[in-house]
Amino acid sequence: MNDYDKQEALVCPEFLAMEHTIIDDFVSCTRESCAETETCVKALDRGAGHDFIHRLFRALHSLKGNCQMVGLTPFTEP
């Protein structure tokens, strides 16, 4: 698969057709989940405890749920 095909595979017309407020909320929640994920990974790299593992999984679960809510199923399938 070339780069163009990869980009085409990630285009989701249904997502792009959503109201801008929904997309803005999705982007905001995604940024929060990514920031929390980064915080947890860095903390775990420094030897942090199990609470950061739980926080990491919650952040990833939220990210997956948000993708499902807006129809971005390529990011939610195993």
All heavy atoms as a GROMACS GRO file, in nm:
protein
  612
    1MET      N    1   0.085  -0.117   0.000
    1MET     CA    2   0.000   0.000   0.000
    1MET      C    3   0.090   0.124   0.000
    1MET      O    4   0.175   0.139   0.085
    1MET     CB    5  -0.090  -0.004   0.124
    1MET     CG    6  -0.189   0.111   0.132
    1MET     SD    7  -0.295   0.107   0.279
    1MET     CE    8  -0.417  -0.012   0.233
    2ASN      N    9   0.069   0.214  -0.095
    2ASN     CA   10   0.152   0.335  -0.098
    2ASN      C   11   0.095   0.441  -0.004
    2ASN      O   12  -0.012   0.422   0.056
    2ASN     CB   13   0.166   0.388  -0.242
    2ASN     CG   14   0.033   0.432  -0.301
    2ASN    OD1   15  -0.050   0.488  -0.233
    2ASN    ND2   16   0.014   0.405  -0.430
    3ASP      N   17   0.167   0.552   0.011
    3ASP     CA   18   0.124   0.657   0.105
    3ASP      C   19  -0.013   0.713   0.070
    3ASP      O   20  -0.093   0.742   0.158
    3ASP     CB   21   0.227   0.770   0.110
    3ASP     CG   22   0.353   0.729   0.182
    3ASP    OD1   23   0.348   0.632   0.261
    3ASP    OD2   24   0.457   0.794   0.162
    4TYR      N   25  -0.041   0.728  -0.059
    4TYR     CA   26  -0.171   0.781  -0.100
    4TYR      C   27  -0.283   0.687  -0.058
    4TYR      O   28  -0.385   0.730  -0.005
    4TYR     CB   29  -0.175   0.805  -0.251
    4TYR     CG   30  -0.307   0.861  -0.298
    4TYR    CD1   31  -0.338   0.995  -0.276
    4TYR    CD2   32  -0.403   0.781  -0.359
    4TYR    CE1   33  -0.459   1.047  -0.316
    4TYR    CE2   34  -0.524   0.832  -0.400
    4TYR     CZ   35  -0.552   0.966  -0.379
    4TYR     OH   36  -0.672   1.018  -0.417
    5ASP      N   37  -0.264   0.557  -0.078
    5ASP     CA   38  -0.366   0.459  -0.037
    5ASP      C   39  -0.387   0.461   0.113
    5ASP      O   40  -0.499   0.447   0.161
    5ASP     CB   41  -0.326   0.318  -0.082
    5ASP     CG   42  -0.330   0.300  -0.233
    5ASP    OD1   43  -0.404   0.376  -0.300
    5ASP    OD2   44  -0.258   0.212  -0.284
    6LYS      N   45  -0.279   0.478   0.189
    6LYS     CA   46  -0.291   0.484   0.335
    6LYS      C   47  -0.374   0.605   0.376
    6LYS      O   48  -0.459   0.596   0.464
    6LYS     CB   49  -0.153   0.491   0.400
    6LYS     CG   50  -0.075   0.364   0.390
    6LYS     CD   51   0.063   0.381   0.449
    6LYS     CE   52   0.150   0.260   0.423
    6LYS     NZ   53   0.287   0.282   0.468
    7GLN      N   54  -0.351   0.718   0.312
    7GLN     CA   55  -0.428   0.839   0.344
    7GLN      C   56  -0.575   0.819   0.309
    7GLN      O   57  -0.664   0.858   0.384
    7GLN     CB   58  -0.371   0.960   0.271
    7GLN     CG   59  -0.237   1.003   0.323
    7GLN     CD   60  -0.175   1.114   0.238
    7GLN    OE1   61  -0.223   1.145   0.130
    7GLN    NE2   62  -0.068   1.172   0.289
    8GLU      N   63  -0.602   0.759   0.194
    8GLU     CA   64  -0.740   0.734   0.153
    8GLU      C   65  -0.811   0.640   0.250
    8GLU      O   66  -0.929   0.655   0.275
    8GLU     CB   67  -0.744   0.676   0.011
    8GLU     CG   68  -0.715   0.778  -0.096
    8GLU     CD   69  -0.819   0.887  -0.105
    8GLU    OE1   70  -0.939   0.855  -0.109
    8GLU    OE2   71  -0.781   1.005  -0.105
    9ALA      N   72  -0.739   0.544   0.306
    9ALA     CA   73  -0.798   0.448   0.399
    9ALA      C   74  -0.842   0.515   0.529
    9ALA      O   75  -0.929   0.465   0.597
    9ALA     CB   76  -0.699   0.336   0.429
   10LEU      N   77  -0.783   0.629   0.561
   10LEU     CA   78  -0.815   0.696   0.687
   10LEU      C   79  -0.916   0.809   0.670
   10LEU      O   80  -0.953   0.873   0.766
   10LEU     CB   81  -0.687   0.751   0.750
   10LEU     CG   82  -0.586   0.646   0.793
   10LEU    CD1   83  -0.461   0.711   0.848
   10LEU    CD2   84  -0.646   0.552   0.896
   11VAL      N   85  -0.962   0.833   0.548
   11VAL     CA   86  -1.062   0.936   0.525
   11VAL      C   87  -1.198   0.883   0.568
   11VAL      O   88  -1.235   0.771   0.534
   11VAL     CB   89  -1.064   0.979   0.377
   11VAL    CG1   90  -1.180   1.072   0.350
   11VAL    CG2   91  -0.933   1.045   0.340
   12CYS      N   92  -1.269   0.962   0.644
   12CYS     CA   93  -1.401   0.922   0.692
   12CYS      C   94  -1.500   1.034   0.662
   12CYS      O   95  -1.512   1.129   0.739
   12CYS     CB   96  -1.395   0.893   0.842
   12CYS     SG   97  -1.551   0.838   0.910
   13PRO      N   98  -1.572   1.025   0.549
   13PRO     CA   99  -1.664   1.132   0.510
   13PRO      C  100  -1.770   1.160   0.615
   13PRO      O  101  -1.810   1.275   0.634
   13PRO     CB  102  -1.727   1.082   0.380
   13PRO     CG  103  -1.645   0.968   0.335
   13PRO     CD  104  -1.569   0.916   0.453
   14GLU      N  105  -1.815   1.055   0.686
   14GLU     CA  106  -1.917   1.075   0.790
   14GLU      C  107  -1.865   1.164   0.902
   14GLU      O  108  -1.938   1.247   0.955
   14GLU     CB  109  -1.963   0.940   0.848
   14GLU     CG  110  -2.030   0.849   0.749
   14GLU     CD  111  -1.934   0.768   0.663
   14GLU    OE1  112  -1.812   0.773   0.685
   14GLU    OE2  113  -1.981   0.701   0.571
   15PHE      N  114  -1.738   1.144   0.937
   15PHE     CA  115  -1.677   1.227   1.041
   15PHE      C  116  -1.668   1.371   0.993
   15PHE      O  117  -1.703   1.464   1.065
   15PHE     CB  118  -1.539   1.175   1.078
   15PHE     CG  119  -1.465   1.261   1.178
   15PHE    CD1  120  -1.500   1.260   1.311
   15PHE    CD2  121  -1.363   1.345   1.137
   15PHE    CE1  122  -1.434   1.340   1.403
   15PHE    CE2  123  -1.295   1.424   1.228
   15PHE     CZ  124  -1.331   1.421   1.361
   16LEU      N  125  -1.622   1.390   0.872
   16LEU     CA  126  -1.604   1.526   0.819
   16LEU      C  127  -1.737   1.598   0.800
   16LEU      O  128  -1.741   1.721   0.799
   16LEU     CB  129  -1.528   1.520   0.686
   16LEU     CG  130  -1.385   1.465   0.697
   16LEU    CD1  131  -1.323   1.452   0.559
   16LEU    CD2  132  -1.300   1.553   0.787
   17ALA      N  133  -1.847   1.523   0.790
   17ALA     CA  134  -1.979   1.583   0.773
   17ALA      C  135  -2.044   1.622   0.906
   17ALA      O  136  -2.149   1.686   0.906
   17ALA     CB  137  -2.070   1.487   0.697
   18MET      N  138  -1.983   1.586   1.017
   18MET     CA  139  -2.041   1.617   1.148
   18MET      C  140  -2.032   1.767   1.177
   18MET      O  141  -1.951   1.838   1.118
   18MET     CB  142  -1.967   1.541   1.258
   18MET     CG  143  -1.991   1.396   1.255
   18MET     SD  144  -1.909   1.315   1.393
   18MET     CE  145  -1.965   1.149   1.366
   19GLU      N  146  -2.116   1.809   1.271
   19GLU     CA  147  -2.113   1.950   1.313
   19GLU      C  148  -1.976   1.984   1.370
   19GLU      O  149  -1.911   1.901   1.433
   19GLU     CB  150  -2.219   1.975   1.420
   19GLU     CG  151  -2.361   1.961   1.370
   19GLU     CD  152  -2.461   1.991   1.480
   19GLU    OE1  153  -2.428   2.066   1.574
   19GLU    OE2  154  -2.572   1.937   1.471
   20HIS      N  155  -1.935   2.106   1.347
   20HIS     CA  156  -1.803   2.149   1.392
   20HIS      C  157  -1.789   2.141   1.544
   20HIS      O  158  -1.680   2.113   1.594
   20HIS     CB  159  -1.771   2.289   1.342
   20HIS     CG  160  -1.746   2.294   1.196
   20HIS    ND1  161  -1.633   2.242   1.138
   20HIS    CD2  162  -1.822   2.342   1.094
   20HIS    CE1  163  -1.639   2.259   1.007
   20HIS    NE2  164  -1.753   2.320   0.977
   21THR      N  165  -1.896   2.162   1.617
   21THR     CA  166  -1.887   2.154   1.764
   21THR      C  167  -1.855   2.011   1.809
   21THR      O  168  -1.781   1.993   1.905
   21THR     CB  169  -2.017   2.203   1.831
   21THR    OG1  170  -2.127   2.128   1.779
   21THR    CG2  171  -2.040   2.351   1.807
   22ILE      N  172  -1.911   1.914   1.740
   22ILE     CA  173  -1.882   1.773   1.774
   22ILE      C  174  -1.737   1.741   1.743
   22ILE      O  175  -1.667   1.679   1.824
   22ILE     CB  176  -1.978   1.678   1.699
   22ILE    CG1  177  -2.120   1.698   1.750
   22ILE    CG2  178  -1.934   1.532   1.716
   22ILE    CD1  179  -2.226   1.624   1.671
   23ILE      N  180  -1.690   1.785   1.628
   23ILE     CA  181  -1.551   1.762   1.591
   23ILE      C  182  -1.458   1.833   1.690
   23ILE      O  183  -1.358   1.775   1.734
   23ILE     CB  184  -1.523   1.808   1.447
   23ILE    CG1  185  -1.600   1.717   1.349
   23ILE    CG2  186  -1.374   1.805   1.415
   23ILE    CD1  187  -1.596   1.763   1.204
   24ASP      N  188  -1.491   1.956   1.727
   24ASP     CA  189  -1.409   2.030   1.824
   24ASP      C  190  -1.403   1.959   1.958
   24ASP      O  191  -1.297   1.950   2.019
   24ASP     CB  192  -1.462   2.173   1.841
   24ASP     CG  193  -1.442   2.261   1.718
   24ASP    OD1  194  -1.361   2.224   1.630
   24ASP    OD2  195  -1.509   2.366   1.711
   25ASP      N  196  -1.518   1.908   2.004
   25ASP     CA  197  -1.520   1.833   2.130
   25ASP      C  198  -1.436   1.706   2.120
   25ASP      O  199  -1.362   1.672   2.212
   25ASP     CB  200  -1.663   1.795   2.169
   25ASP     CG  201  -1.744   1.912   2.219
   25ASP    OD1  202  -1.684   2.017   2.251
   25ASP    OD2  203  -1.868   1.900   2.225
   26PHE      N  204  -1.447   1.637   2.007
   26PHE     CA  205  -1.368   1.517   1.986
   26PHE      C  206  -1.219   1.549   1.989
   26PHE      O  207  -1.141   1.480   2.055
   26PHE     CB  208  -1.405   1.451   1.853
   26PHE     CG  209  -1.310   1.342   1.813
   26PHE    CD1  210  -1.315   1.218   1.876
   26PHE    CD2  211  -1.215   1.362   1.715
   26PHE    CE1  212  -1.227   1.117   1.841
   26PHE    CE2  213  -1.127   1.262   1.679
   26PHE     CZ  214  -1.133   1.139   1.742
   27VAL      N  215  -1.179   1.654   1.920
   27VAL     CA  216  -1.037   1.693   1.917
   27VAL      C  217  -0.989   1.729   2.057
   27VAL      O  218  -0.881   1.689   2.100
   27VAL     CB  219  -1.015   1.809   1.818
   27VAL    CG1  220  -0.875   1.868   1.831
   27VAL    CG2  221  -1.038   1.761   1.674
   28SER      N  222  -1.070   1.802   2.132
   28SER     CA  223  -1.032   1.841   2.267
   28SER      C  224  -1.014   1.718   2.357
   28SER      O  225  -0.914   1.706   2.429
   28SER     CB  226  -1.139   1.934   2.326
   28SER     OG  227  -1.111   1.964   2.459
   29CYS      N  228  -1.110   1.626   2.351
   29CYS     CA  229  -1.101   1.503   2.432
   29CYS      C  230  -0.983   1.418   2.388
   29CYS      O  231  -0.915   1.356   2.472
   29CYS     CB  232  -1.230   1.424   2.421
   29CYS     SG  233  -1.371   1.502   2.502
   30THR      N  234  -0.957   1.414   2.259
   30THR     CA  235  -0.844   1.337   2.208
   30THR      C  236  -0.712   1.395   2.259
   30THR      O  237  -0.623   1.320   2.301
   30THR     CB  238  -0.846   1.333   2.054
   30THR    OG1  239  -0.967   1.269   2.012
   30THR    CG2  240  -0.727   1.258   1.998
   31ARG      N  241  -0.701   1.525   2.257
   31ARG     CA  242  -0.579   1.590   2.309
   31ARG      C  243  -0.560   1.559   2.457
   31ARG      O  244  -0.448   1.532   2.501
   31ARG     CB  245  -0.584   1.740   2.284
   31ARG     CG  246  -0.561   1.776   2.141
   31ARG     CD  247  -0.555   1.925   2.120
   31ARG     NE  248  -0.521   1.954   1.982
   31ARG     CZ  249  -0.567   2.055   1.914
   31ARG    NH1  250  -0.649   2.143   1.971
   31ARG    NH2  251  -0.532   2.074   1.788
   32GLU      N  252  -0.668   1.563   2.533
   32GLU     CA  253  -0.659   1.532   2.676
   32GLU      C  254  -0.613   1.388   2.698
   32GLU      O  255  -0.527   1.361   2.782
   32GLU     CB  256  -0.793   1.555   2.744
   32GLU     CG  257  -0.831   1.701   2.758
   32GLU     CD  258  -0.972   1.718   2.816
   32GLU    OE1  259  -1.025   1.622   2.875
   32GLU    OE2  260  -1.027   1.828   2.799
   33SER      N  261  -0.672   1.296   2.622
   33SER     CA  262  -0.634   1.154   2.636
   33SER      C  263  -0.489   1.132   2.596
   33SER      O  264  -0.417   1.056   2.661
   33SER     CB  265  -0.725   1.066   2.549
   33SER     OG  266  -0.856   1.067   2.599
   34CYS      N  267  -0.446   1.198   2.491
   34CYS     CA  268  -0.306   1.184   2.447
   34CYS      C  269  -0.210   1.242   2.550
   34CYS      O  270  -0.104   1.183   2.578
   34CYS     CB  271  -0.286   1.250   2.311
   34CYS     SG  272  -0.363   1.159   2.176
   35ALA      N  273  -0.246   1.356   2.608
   35ALA     CA  274  -0.161   1.416   2.711
   35ALA      C  275  -0.152   1.326   2.833
   35ALA      O  276  -0.044   1.306   2.890
   35ALA     CB  277  -0.214   1.554   2.748
   36GLU      N  278  -0.265   1.270   2.874
   36GLU     CA  279  -0.266   1.178   2.989
   36GLU      C  280  -0.185   1.053   2.958
   36GLU      O  281  -0.110   1.004   3.043
   36GLU     CB  282  -0.411   1.141   3.026
   36GLU     CG  283  -0.423   1.042   3.139
   36GLU     CD  284  -0.382   1.095   3.275
   36GLU    OE1  285  -0.342   1.213   3.288
   36GLU    OE2  286  -0.389   1.018   3.373
   37THR      N  287  -0.197   1.002   2.837
   37THR     CA  288  -0.119   0.885   2.796
   37THR      C  289   0.030   0.915   2.804
   37THR      O  290   0.107   0.835   2.860
   37THR     CB  291  -0.158   0.843   2.652
   37THR    OG1  292  -0.296   0.807   2.651
   37THR    CG2  293  -0.074   0.726   2.604
   38GLU      N  294   0.070   1.029   2.753
   38GLU     CA  295   0.211   1.066   2.758
   38GLU      C  296   0.261   1.081   2.901
   38GLU      O  297   0.369   1.032   2.936
   38GLU     CB  298   0.234   1.196   2.681
   38GLU     CG  299   0.379   1.237   2.674
   38GLU     CD  300   0.402   1.361   2.590
   38GLU    OE1  301   0.307   1.420   2.537
   38GLU    OE2  302   0.520   1.400   2.577
   39THR      N  303   0.181   1.143   2.986
   39THR     CA  304   0.217   1.158   3.126
   39THR      C  305   0.238   1.023   3.192
   39THR      O  306   0.336   1.001   3.264
   39THR     CB  307   0.108   1.237   3.201
   39THR    OG1  308   0.099   1.368   3.146
   39THR    CG2  309   0.135   1.246   3.350
   40CYS      N  310   0.145   0.931   3.166
   40CYS     CA  311   0.153   0.798   3.227
   40CYS      C  312   0.273   0.719   3.177
   40CYS      O  313   0.343   0.656   3.257
   40CYS     CB  314   0.024   0.721   3.201
   40CYS     SG  315  -0.119   0.790   3.287
   41VAL      N  316   0.298   0.724   3.048
   41VAL     CA  317   0.411   0.649   2.992
   41VAL      C  318   0.542   0.702   3.049
   41VAL      O  319   0.631   0.625   3.089
   41VAL     CB  320   0.411   0.655   2.838
   41VAL    CG1  321   0.540   0.603   2.780
   41VAL    CG2  322   0.292   0.575   2.783
   42LYS      N  323   0.555   0.834   3.059
   42LYS     CA  324   0.677   0.892   3.116
   42LYS      C  325   0.692   0.853   3.263
   42LYS      O  326   0.802   0.821   3.308
   42LYS     CB  327   0.676   1.043   3.101
   42LYS     CG  328   0.702   1.088   2.959
   42LYS     CD  329   0.698   1.239   2.948
   42LYS     CE  330   0.728   1.284   2.806
   42LYS     NZ  331   0.722   1.431   2.792
   43ALA      N  332   0.582   0.856   3.338
   43ALA     CA  333   0.588   0.819   3.479
   43ALA      C  334   0.624   0.671   3.495
   43ALA      O  335   0.706   0.637   3.581
   43ALA     CB  336   0.453   0.849   3.546
   44LEU      N  337   0.566   0.587   3.412
   44LEU     CA  338   0.599   0.444   3.420
   44LEU      C  339   0.743   0.419   3.381
   44LEU      O  340   0.809   0.331   3.438
   44LEU     CB  341   0.504   0.364   3.330
   44LEU     CG  342   0.359   0.356   3.381
   44LEU    CD1  343   0.267   0.305   3.272
   44LEU    CD2  344   0.351   0.270   3.505
   45ASP      N  345   0.794   0.495   3.289
   45ASP     CA  346   0.935   0.482   3.249
   45ASP      C  347   1.028   0.518   3.366
   45ASP      O  348   1.138   0.466   3.376
   45ASP     CB  349   0.963   0.571   3.128
   45ASP     CG  350   1.097   0.544   3.064
   45ASP    OD1  351   1.132   0.425   3.047
   45ASP    OD2  352   1.168   0.641   3.031
   46ARG      N  353   0.980   0.607   3.453
   46ARG     CA  354   1.059   0.646   3.571
   46ARG      C  355   1.033   0.555   3.690
   46ARG      O  356   1.083   0.579   3.800
   46ARG     CB  357   1.027   0.790   3.610
   46ARG     CG  358   1.075   0.895   3.510
   46ARG     CD  359   1.057   1.037   3.564
   46ARG     NE  360   0.924   1.064   3.616
   46ARG     CZ  361   0.824   1.118   3.546
   46ARG    NH1  362   0.840   1.150   3.420
   46ARG    NH2  363   0.707   1.140   3.602
   47GLY      N  364   0.950   0.451   3.671
   47GLY     CA  365   0.927   0.355   3.778
   47GLY      C  366   0.804   0.381   3.863
   47GLY      O  367   0.794   0.329   3.974
   48ALA      N  368   0.709   0.459   3.812
   48ALA     CA  369   0.587   0.490   3.889
   48ALA      C  370   0.507   0.362   3.914
   48ALA      O  371   0.527   0.260   3.849
   48ALA     CB  372   0.502   0.591   3.813
   49GLY      N  373   0.413   0.372   4.005
   49GLY     CA  374   0.336   0.256   4.048
   49GLY      C  375   0.218   0.221   3.961
   49GLY      O  376   0.196   0.278   3.853
   50HIS      N  377   0.140   0.126   4.013
   50HIS     CA  378   0.026   0.071   3.940
   50HIS      C  379  -0.082   0.174   3.908
   50HIS      O  380  -0.155   0.156   3.811
   50HIS     CB  381  -0.038  -0.044   4.019
   50HIS     CG  382   0.050  -0.163   4.030
   50HIS    ND1  383   0.078  -0.243   3.923
   50HIS    CD2  384   0.117  -0.215   4.136
   50HIS    CE1  385   0.159  -0.340   3.960
   50HIS    NE2  386   0.184  -0.326   4.091
   51ASP      N  387  -0.091   0.280   3.986
   51ASP     CA  388  -0.194   0.379   3.958
   51ASP      C  389  -0.176   0.440   3.819
   51ASP      O  390  -0.274   0.474   3.752
   51ASP     CB  391  -0.198   0.487   4.066
   51ASP     CG  392  -0.064   0.557   4.086
   51ASP    OD1  393   0.041   0.491   4.075
   51ASP    OD2  394  -0.065   0.679   4.115
   52PHE      N  395  -0.053   0.450   3.773
   52PHE     CA  396  -0.030   0.505   3.639
   52PHE      C  397  -0.068   0.405   3.530
   52PHE      O  398  -0.107   0.445   3.420
   52PHE     CB  399   0.115   0.553   3.622
   52PHE     CG  400   0.138   0.686   3.687
   52PHE    CD1  401   0.186   0.694   3.816
   52PHE    CD2  402   0.110   0.803   3.618
   52PHE    CE1  403   0.206   0.816   3.877
   52PHE    CE2  404   0.129   0.926   3.678
   52PHE     CZ  405   0.178   0.934   3.807
   53ILE      N  406  -0.059   0.277   3.559
   53ILE     CA  407  -0.106   0.177   3.463
   53ILE      C  408  -0.257   0.190   3.447
   53ILE      O  409  -0.309   0.190   3.335
   53ILE     CB  410  -0.068   0.035   3.509
   53ILE    CG1  411   0.084   0.018   3.504
   53ILE    CG2  412  -0.138  -0.070   3.422
   53ILE    CD1  413   0.134  -0.111   3.564
   54HIS      N  414  -0.327   0.205   3.558
   54HIS     CA  415  -0.473   0.222   3.552
   54HIS      C  416  -0.510   0.351   3.480
   54HIS      O  417  -0.602   0.353   3.398
   54HIS     CB  418  -0.533   0.218   3.693
   54HIS     CG  419  -0.516   0.087   3.761
   54HIS    ND1  420  -0.581  -0.028   3.719
   54HIS    CD2  421  -0.438   0.050   3.865
   54HIS    CE1  422  -0.545  -0.129   3.796
   54HIS    NE2  423  -0.458  -0.084   3.885
   55ARG      N  424  -0.439   0.459   3.508
   55ARG     CA  425  -0.466   0.586   3.440
   55ARG      C  426  -0.440   0.573   3.290
   55ARG      O  427  -0.517   0.627   3.209
   55ARG     CB  428  -0.378   0.698   3.498
   55ARG     CG  429  -0.424   0.746   3.635
   55ARG     CD  430  -0.330   0.845   3.696
   55ARG     NE  431  -0.304   0.961   3.609
   55ARG     CZ  432  -0.222   1.061   3.641
   55ARG    NH1  433  -0.158   1.059   3.757
   55ARG    NH2  434  -0.204   1.161   3.558
   56LEU      N  435  -0.335   0.502   3.253
   56LEU     CA  436  -0.302   0.483   3.112
   56LEU      C  437  -0.414   0.408   3.042
   56LEU      O  438  -0.461   0.448   2.934
   56LEU     CB  439  -0.170   0.407   3.098
   56LEU     CG  440  -0.128   0.368   2.956
   56LEU    CD1  441  -0.107   0.491   2.869
   56LEU    CD2  442  -0.002   0.282   2.961
   57PHE      N  443  -0.461   0.298   3.101
   57PHE     CA  444  -0.568   0.222   3.038
   57PHE      C  445  -0.698   0.301   3.031
   57PHE      O  446  -0.772   0.291   2.932
   57PHE     CB  447  -0.589   0.088   3.109
   57PHE     CG  448  -0.491  -0.017   3.063
   57PHE    CD1  449  -0.377  -0.044   3.136
   57PHE    CD2  450  -0.512  -0.086   2.945
   57PHE    CE1  451  -0.285  -0.139   3.093
   57PHE    CE2  452  -0.421  -0.182   2.900
   57PHE     CZ  453  -0.307  -0.208   2.975
   58ARG      N  454  -0.727   0.383   3.131
   58ARG     CA  455  -0.847   0.468   3.126
   58ARG      C  456  -0.836   0.568   3.012
   58ARG      O  457  -0.934   0.591   2.939
   58ARG     CB  458  -0.868   0.540   3.259
   58ARG     CG  459  -0.939   0.456   3.363
   58ARG     CD  460  -0.992   0.540   3.478
   58ARG     NE  461  -0.891   0.623   3.541
   58ARG     CZ  462  -0.811   0.587   3.640
   58ARG    NH1  463  -0.819   0.465   3.689
   58ARG    NH2  464  -0.724   0.671   3.692
   59ALA      N  465  -0.718   0.628   2.995
   59ALA     CA  466  -0.699   0.726   2.888
   59ALA      C  467  -0.714   0.660   2.751
   59ALA      O  468  -0.780   0.715   2.661
   59ALA     CB  469  -0.562   0.792   2.899
   60LEU      N  470  -0.656   0.542   2.734
   60LEU     CA  471  -0.668   0.471   2.606
   60LEU      C  472  -0.811   0.425   2.581
   60LEU      O  473  -0.860   0.430   2.467
   60LEU     CB  474  -0.570   0.353   2.603
   60LEU     CG  475  -0.423   0.392   2.602
   60LEU    CD1  476  -0.335   0.268   2.614
   60LEU    CD2  477  -0.387   0.471   2.477
   61HIS      N  478  -0.879   0.383   2.686
   61HIS     CA  479  -1.018   0.341   2.673
   61HIS      C  480  -1.106   0.461   2.633
   61HIS      O  481  -1.194   0.448   2.548
   61HIS     CB  482  -1.067   0.280   2.804
   61HIS     CG  483  -1.206   0.228   2.797
   61HIS    ND1  484  -1.240   0.113   2.730
   61HIS    CD2  485  -1.321   0.277   2.848
   61HIS    CE1  486  -1.370   0.093   2.740
   61HIS    NE2  487  -1.421   0.191   2.811
   62SER      N  488  -1.080   0.575   2.692
   62SER     CA  489  -1.154   0.697   2.656
   62SER      C  490  -1.128   0.735   2.511
   62SER      O  491  -1.221   0.772   2.438
   62SER     CB  492  -1.114   0.814   2.746
   62SER     OG  493  -1.155   0.790   2.878
   63LEU      N  494  -1.004   0.726   2.470
   63LEU     CA  495  -0.969   0.758   2.331
   63LEU      C  496  -1.043   0.664   2.235
   63LEU      O  497  -1.101   0.709   2.135
   63LEU     CB  498  -0.818   0.746   2.312
   63LEU     CG  499  -0.764   0.781   2.174
   63LEU    CD1  500  -0.802   0.923   2.134
   63LEU    CD2  501  -0.614   0.764   2.173
   64LYS      N  502  -1.043   0.536   2.264
   64LYS     CA  503  -1.113   0.440   2.180
   64LYS      C  504  -1.263   0.469   2.177
   64LYS      O  505  -1.326   0.468   2.071
   64LYS     CB  506  -1.088   0.298   2.230
   64LYS     CG  507  -1.156   0.192   2.146
   64LYS     CD  508  -1.129   0.053   2.201
   64LYS     CE  509  -1.202  -0.052   2.119
   64LYS     NZ  510  -1.181  -0.187   2.170
   65GLY      N  511  -1.322   0.496   2.292
   65GLY     CA  512  -1.464   0.527   2.299
   65GLY      C  513  -1.500   0.652   2.221
   65GLY      O  514  -1.602   0.657   2.152
   66ASN      N  515  -1.415   0.754   2.231
   66ASN     CA  516  -1.440   0.877   2.156
   66ASN      C  517  -1.433   0.852   2.006
   66ASN      O  518  -1.514   0.906   1.930
   66ASN     CB  519  -1.341   0.987   2.197
   66ASN     CG  520  -1.368   1.039   2.335
   66ASN    OD1  521  -1.481   1.034   2.384
   66ASN    ND2  522  -1.266   1.089   2.402
   67CYS      N  523  -1.340   0.770   1.963
   67CYS     CA  524  -1.331   0.735   1.820
   67CYS      C  525  -1.456   0.660   1.775
   67CYS      O  526  -1.509   0.687   1.667
   67CYS     CB  527  -1.206   0.652   1.792
   67CYS     SG  528  -1.052   0.745   1.799
   68GLN      N  529  -1.505   0.570   1.859
   68GLN     CA  530  -1.627   0.496   1.824
   68GLN      C  531  -1.747   0.590   1.814
   68GLN      O  532  -1.831   0.574   1.726
   68GLN     CB  533  -1.655   0.388   1.927
   68GLN     CG  534  -1.564   0.269   1.914
   68GLN     CD  535  -1.588   0.165   2.022
   68GLN    OE1  536  -1.621   0.199   2.135
   68GLN    NE2  537  -1.571   0.040   1.986
   69MET      N  538  -1.754   0.687   1.903
   69MET     CA  539  -1.868   0.779   1.905
   69MET      C  540  -1.878   0.863   1.778
   69MET      O  541  -1.987   0.901   1.737
   69MET     CB  542  -1.861   0.872   2.027
   69MET     CG  543  -1.880   0.800   2.157
   69MET     SD  544  -2.045   0.731   2.178
   69MET     CE  545  -2.142   0.878   2.191
   70VAL      N  546  -1.765   0.890   1.715
   70VAL     CA  547  -1.767   0.972   1.594
   70VAL      C  548  -1.746   0.890   1.467
   70VAL      O  549  -1.725   0.943   1.359
   70VAL     CB  550  -1.666   1.089   1.601
   70VAL    CG1  551  -1.701   1.185   1.711
   70VAL    CG2  552  -1.523   1.038   1.616
   71GLY      N  553  -1.752   0.758   1.480
   71GLY     CA  554  -1.746   0.671   1.364
   71GLY      C  555  -1.609   0.645   1.307
   71GLY      O  556  -1.596   0.601   1.193
   72LEU      N  557  -1.503   0.670   1.383
   72LEU     CA  558  -1.368   0.643   1.336
   72LEU      C  559  -1.328   0.500   1.373
   72LEU      O  560  -1.236   0.476   1.449
   72LEU     CB  561  -1.270   0.745   1.394
   72LEU     CG  562  -1.293   0.889   1.349
   72LEU    CD1  563  -1.196   0.984   1.419
   72LEU    CD2  564  -1.278   0.902   1.198
   73THR      N  565  -1.400   0.406   1.317
   73THR     CA  566  -1.381   0.265   1.351
   73THR      C  567  -1.244   0.208   1.316
   73THR      O  568  -1.200   0.115   1.382
   73THR     CB  569  -1.491   0.178   1.288
   73THR    OG1  570  -1.495   0.201   1.148
   73THR    CG2  571  -1.626   0.209   1.350
   74PRO      N  572  -1.172   0.260   1.214
   74PRO     CA  573  -1.038   0.204   1.191
   74PRO      C  574  -0.946   0.216   1.313
   74PRO      O  575  -0.853   0.139   1.329
   74PRO     CB  576  -0.983   0.285   1.073
   74PRO     CG  577  -1.103   0.331   1.001
   74PRO     CD  578  -1.206   0.355   1.110
   75PHE      N  579  -0.974   0.312   1.400
   75PHE     CA  580  -0.892   0.331   1.519
   75PHE      C  581  -0.941   0.250   1.638
   75PHE      O  582  -0.879   0.250   1.743
   75PHE     CB  583  -0.889   0.479   1.558
   75PHE     CG  584  -0.824   0.564   1.452
   75PHE    CD1  585  -0.899   0.648   1.375
   75PHE    CD2  586  -0.687   0.557   1.431
   75PHE    CE1  587  -0.840   0.726   1.277
   75PHE    CE2  588  -0.626   0.634   1.334
   75PHE     CZ  589  -0.703   0.719   1.256
   76THR      N  590  -1.053   0.180   1.622
   76THR     CA  591  -1.109   0.106   1.735
   76THR      C  592  -1.106  -0.045   1.713
   76THR      O  593  -1.131  -0.120   1.805
   76THR     CB  594  -1.254   0.149   1.761
   76THR    OG1  595  -1.335   0.116   1.648
   76THR    CG2  596  -1.264   0.296   1.789
   77GLU      N  597  -1.079  -0.088   1.592
   77GLU     CA  598  -1.077  -0.230   1.562
   77GLU      C  599  -0.943  -0.290   1.602
   77GLU      O  600  -0.841  -0.225   1.591
   77GLU     CB  601  -1.103  -0.252   1.414
   77GLU     CG  602  -1.242  -0.206   1.372
   77GLU     CD  603  -1.262  -0.206   1.222
   77GLU    OE1  604  -1.164  -0.224   1.147
   77GLU    OE2  605  -1.377  -0.189   1.180
   78PRO      N  606  -0.947  -0.416   1.649
   78PRO     CA  607  -0.821  -0.480   1.690
   78PRO      C  608  -0.729  -0.506   1.571
   78PRO      O  609  -0.760  -0.511   1.461
   78PRO     CB  610  -0.864  -0.611   1.753
   78PRO     CG  611  -1.010  -0.625   1.731
   78PRO     CD  612  -1.061  -0.499   1.673
   0.00000   0.00000   0.00000
